[in-house]
Amino acid sequence: MNSILVIGGSGFIGTNVMDYLIKKNISCINIDFNPPKKKAHRAYWTDVDILDYDKLESTISNFGPTHIIHLAATLGMDHKTLETLDTNIKGVENIIKILESKNDIKRIIFTSSLLVCKAGYIPQNDTDFCPPNLYGKSKALGEKLVRSAKLKCEWVIVRPTSIWGPWFDYSYKSFFKVIDKNMYMHIGNNEIQKPASFVGNTAYMLIKILFENDPKINNSTYYLADYPWYSSEVWANTIQQTLGSKPIKTAPLWILRIIAIIGSLIKAIFRFDPPLTLSRLNNMHIGGIYPIDNIKNVSGTLPHDLNESVYITAKWMYENNLIKHKPSKI
């Protein structure tokens, strides 16, 4: 019988993964130093910091998982030193050290990041790194640790793209909010191909990778992105139509750049995160075609299309008083 250990199951993706496992009645626990976002998940939670090696080792040994999904990470783009990102490096070291002595674990997924390479850079192979910041560097270092380890179980590295959906935080929640407030504008007339994934599809892909009986999965790297792809413009229009907010207008890049400069100054001076900053604007109009054929082969048809994904997300936001427009299906 399979038993799944989710490391970092109280976070955004982890909450949705735990939802999936619980609904499928799969034996699972979540270890995280943060309590679950959902009260119903508390029965599956154990308070563990992965930097605490002894507690981590005893918890893994006592539960005896057959499979592991490692999602725990320190996030953020503004770190000044790698020491504040120790979860992404030392945490991976601790997991590897424990697993090197285990014989009963079949497969583990290590979650990395798209940002092991700067935005718009498509790596030539799995070890072609060019991180844009210390967060990306910490994730690249974590990948290197995995690849150099002598694990007795199969391992997989996944690089989530722009993940969005219920329980999300930061920029993509703001994306829905500014459209709800009729404050969003398209950037010029060019559709930009950006990799993104609705978190319900992300959780589905993770579970497919975890259990798929295919030897080619071992020691592989997967980008987690929805397919067929959707541009930021199509995504925004779908949100607008679902919410019934005002049609979105298109603005020249130079106007948005001025607004973004003001937003960046506000963030630097007042420590307030406005909807649009220079880094966010740059991220919005830089795209790229990432290699996702391997995840297509494993996952097949995804459970949620764009219309359904937007509706599920908007409904969750409306029920939690995060937006004012009541969504409707399109």
Secondary structure by P-SEA (a helix, b strand, c coil): cbbbbbcccccaaaaaaaaaaaaacccccccccccccccccccccccccccaaaaaaaaaaaacccbbbbcbbbbbcccccccccccaaaaaaaaaaaacccccccbbbbbbcccccccccccccccccccccaaaaaaaaaaaaaaaccccbbbbbbbbcccccccccccaaaaaaaaaacccccccccccbbbbbcaaaaaaaaaaaacccccccccbbbbbcccccccaaaaaaaaaaaaccccbbbbcaaaaaaaaaaaaaaaaaccccccccaaaaaaaabbbbcccaaaaaacccccccaaaaaaaaaaaaaaacccccccccc
